[in-house]
């Protein structure tokens, strides 16, 4: 069993049942391995959750970085980042559910660890928003959090066959602009 496959199964199980309700035994069963074998790959459930989260953050971060590198103006860079962010979330709904889950009920140490990863990812958006010509009256932190909140909520209502992720992201940026 490859580590990537184990992470994908874990993400799917966490997305379906939540962190608390998903056991290592559940994941091992779907992976076709003994529950004890899970501990060869991950010493604890918290380590597994952190690895799934880190994998998702790395994947979406790479997509956003690549998209932003191709854009030239501050607004086009932000739009490209939003399109890549939303496209990644909608392409892998299991990781999206893990990355946008409420972390408040997790163990405090695990929560801090995941928040550090999330904040590292979101620094991209801090920089993108800082480069925009916005009115001085606008609180850039709240503006950015509103944008990310709207993007991160999209997987809960999005249905394939409707507007494309790119069209949704463009519309959101245009509305905030």
C-alpha positions as CSV (number, residue, x, y, z in Angstrom):
1,X,0.0,0.0,0.0
2,X,1.5,3.3,-1.0
3,X,1.6,6.2,1.3
4,X,-0.3,8.4,-1.3
5,X,-3.1,5.8,-1.5
6,X,-3.3,5.6,2.3
7,X,-3.6,9.4,2.4
8,X,-6.3,9.5,-0.2
9,X,-8.3,6.8,1.6
10,X,-7.8,8.7,4.9
11,X,-8.9,12.0,3.3
12,X,-12.1,10.3,2.0
13,X,-12.9,8.7,5.3
14,X,-12.3,11.9,7.3
15,X,-14.4,13.9,4.8
16,X,-17.3,11.4,5.1
17,X,-17.3,10.8,8.8
18,X,-15.2,13.6,10.4
19,X,-11.9,13.2,12.2
20,X,-13.5,12.1,15.5
21,X,-15.8,9.4,14.1
22,X,-13.1,7.9,11.8
23,X,-10.9,5.3,13.3
24,X,-7.6,3.9,12.1
25,X,-9.4,0.6,11.9
26,X,-11.9,2.1,9.4
27,X,-9.1,3.4,7.2
28,X,-7.2,0.1,7.4
29,X,-10.3,-1.9,6.5
30,X,-10.9,0.2,3.4
31,X,-7.2,0.0,2.5
32,X,-7.3,-3.8,2.9
33,X,-4.7,-4.0,5.6
34,X,-4.7,-4.9,9.3
35,X,-5.3,-2.0,11.7
36,X,-1.9,-2.5,13.3
37,X,-0.2,-2.0,10.0
38,X,-1.4,1.6,9.9
39,X,1.0,2.4,12.7
40,X,3.9,1.4,10.5
41,X,3.1,4.3,8.3
42,X,1.7,6.7,10.9
43,X,2.4,6.5,14.6
44,X,-0.9,8.0,15.6
45,X,-4.2,9.2,14.2
46,X,-3.1,12.8,14.8
47,X,0.0,12.2,12.7
48,X,-2.3,10.7,10.0
49,X,-4.6,13.7,10.0
50,X,-1.6,16.1,9.9
51,X,-0.2,14.2,6.9
52,X,-3.5,14.4,5.1
53,X,-3.8,18.1,5.8
54,X,-0.2,18.7,4.8
55,X,-0.7,16.9,1.5
56,X,-3.8,18.9,0.7
57,X,-2.0,22.2,1.6
58,X,1.0,21.3,-0.6
59,X,-1.2,20.3,-3.5
60,X,-3.4,23.5,-3.5
61,X,-0.4,25.7,-2.7
62,X,1.5,24.4,-5.8
63,X,-1.6,25.0,-8.0
64,X,-2.0,28.6,-6.7
65,X,1.7,29.3,-7.0
66,X,1.8,28.1,-10.6
67,X,-1.3,30.1,-11.5
68,X,-0.1,33.3,-9.9
69,X,3.3,33.0,-11.7
70,X,1.6,33.3,-15.1
71,X,-0.4,36.5,-14.2
72,X,1.0,40.0,-14.3
73,X,-1.3,42.6,-12.6
74,X,-2.3,42.5,-8.9
75,X,-6.0,41.8,-9.8
76,X,-5.2,39.2,-12.4
77,X,-2.8,37.5,-9.9
78,X,-5.6,37.4,-7.3
79,X,-8.1,36.1,-9.8
80,X,-5.7,33.4,-10.9
81,X,-5.1,32.4,-7.3
82,X,-8.8,32.2,-6.6
83,X,-9.4,30.1,-9.7
84,X,-6.6,27.7,-8.8
85,X,-7.7,27.5,-5.2
86,X,-11.3,26.8,-6.1
87,X,-10.4,24.4,-8.9
88,X,-8.3,22.4,-6.4
89,X,-11.0,22.3,-3.8
90,X,-13.6,21.1,-6.3
91,X,-11.3,18.6,-8.0
92,X,-10.6,16.8,-4.8
93,X,-13.6,17.1,-2.5
94,X,-12.1,14.8,0.1
95,X,-9.1,17.0,0.7
96,X,-11.3,20.1,0.4
97,X,-13.4,18.8,3.2
98,X,-10.4,18.1,5.4
99,X,-8.7,21.4,4.6
100,X,-11.9,23.5,5.3
101,X,-13.1,21.5,8.3
102,X,-13.8,23.1,11.7
103,X,-10.6,22.5,13.6
104,X,-11.9,23.7,17.0
105,X,-12.7,20.3,18.3
106,X,-9.3,18.8,17.7
107,X,-6.6,18.3,20.3
108,X,-5.0,21.7,21.0
109,X,-1.5,20.6,19.8
110,X,-2.9,19.1,16.6
111,X,-5.1,22.2,16.0
112,X,-2.1,24.5,16.4
113,X,-0.1,22.4,14.0
114,X,-2.8,22.5,11.3
115,X,-3.4,26.2,11.8
116,X,0.3,26.8,11.2
117,X,0.0,24.9,7.9
118,X,-3.1,26.8,7.0
119,X,-1.6,30.2,7.8
120,X,1.5,29.3,5.8
121,X,-0.8,28.6,2.8
122,X,-2.9,31.7,3.3
123,X,0.2,34.0,3.4
124,X,-0.1,33.9,-0.4
125,X,-3.4,35.6,-0.1
126,X,-2.1,38.1,2.4
127,X,0.5,39.2,-0.1
128,X,-1.9,39.2,-3.0
129,X,-4.4,41.4,-1.2
130,X,-1.6,43.7,0.0
131,X,-0.7,44.4,-3.6
132,X,-4.2,45.5,-4.6
133,X,-5.3,49.1,-4.9
134,X,-8.1,49.1,-2.4
135,X,-9.7,52.0,-0.6
136,X,-7.8,52.9,2.7
137,X,-11.1,52.4,4.5
138,X,-11.2,48.7,3.7
139,X,-9.9,46.3,6.3
140,X,-7.7,44.1,4.2
141,X,-7.7,41.3,6.7
142,X,-11.5,41.1,6.8
143,X,-11.6,41.5,3.0
144,X,-9.2,38.5,2.5
145,X,-11.0,36.3,5.1
146,X,-14.3,37.1,3.4
147,X,-12.9,36.0,0.0
148,X,-11.4,32.8,1.4
149,X,-14.5,32.0,3.3
150,X,-16.6,32.3,0.2
151,X,-14.2,30.2,-1.8
152,X,-13.9,27.6,0.9
153,X,-17.7,27.3,1.3
154,X,-18.3,26.7,-2.4
155,X,-17.8,22.9,-2.2
156,X,-20.9,22.7,0.0
157,X,-23.2,24.0,-2.6
158,X,-21.4,23.5,-5.9
159,X,-22.9,21.0,-8.4
160,X,-21.0,19.8,-11.5
161,X,-22.6,21.0,-14.7
162,X,-23.3,24.4,-13.3
163,X,-21.0,27.3,-13.6
164,X,-17.3,26.3,-13.9
165,X,-15.0,26.8,-10.9
166,X,-13.2,29.5,-12.9
167,X,-16.4,31.4,-13.6
168,X,-17.4,31.3,-10.0
169,X,-14.0,32.5,-8.8
170,X,-14.0,35.3,-11.4
171,X,-17.5,36.4,-10.4
172,X,-16.5,36.5,-6.7
173,X,-13.4,38.6,-7.4
174,X,-15.4,40.9,-9.6
175,X,-18.0,41.4,-6.9
176,X,-15.4,42.2,-4.3
177,X,-13.6,44.5,-6.7
